[in-house]
């Protein structure tokens, strides 16, 4: 539960925070600089075949749905055929940004986090409906807020990185991130 995460603690690994913030920042920058015009070349046959992916964490997510979860308007970026992504960036300057990714893993969430190296001790358990397990870390700085969450359903581990520059609404960003984690758990494919 988000209310129980008031003290993520000063021991939060800044490498985790920086990596997550960098992922969101790079995705947002790519969205801003990567807008294509209508004269873009048609995809190659290989690109078309690669685009026929059976599932993506963005399936079932829309900018409207994430905007409702976030309490602020966002736009969606799914990337390109060869570099797919699931990112939601703010419509208004200073709003929250969200980036979603996933990992297929045959172990439990703790084993997946351990495989990532030293991340698991930075996270706190959180209840997410439909999830086998979920963890969340909240890191506040004077410049902004970062929320990183992991949600497991069966052999799928999905991550949410949410970031907002100051001034930010901590409760809204934590609520948006956990709401997005619940949406991901509900839409996760059956294995």
MOWO-V477372 format. One line per field, one symbol per residue. ss: DSSP state (H for helix, E for strand, C for the rest). psi: psi as a letter, one per 40 degrees, with the letter a starting at -180 (. if undefined). A space follows every 50 residues. Layout:
# MOWO-V477372
ss=???
psi=???
This chain:
# MOWO-V477372
ss=CHHHHCCCCCCCCHHHHHHHHHHHHHHHHHHHHCCCCCCCCCCCHHHHHH CCCCCCCCCCCCHHHHHHHHCCCEEEEEECCCCEEEEEEECCCCCCEEEE EEEECCCCHHHHHHHHCCCHHHCEECCCCCCCEEEEEEEECCCEEEEEEE EEECCEEEEEEEEEECCCCHHHHHHHHHHHHHHHHHHCCCC
psi=hddefdgeieehhdddddddddddddddddddeehiiefiiiiidddddd efhdiieehehiddddddddeihiiiheaidegiigihiidiheiiihhh iihhheaidddddddegeddeeiiiihhheidiiiiihhhideahhhhih hhhbehhiihhhihiiiihdddddddddddddddddeiih.
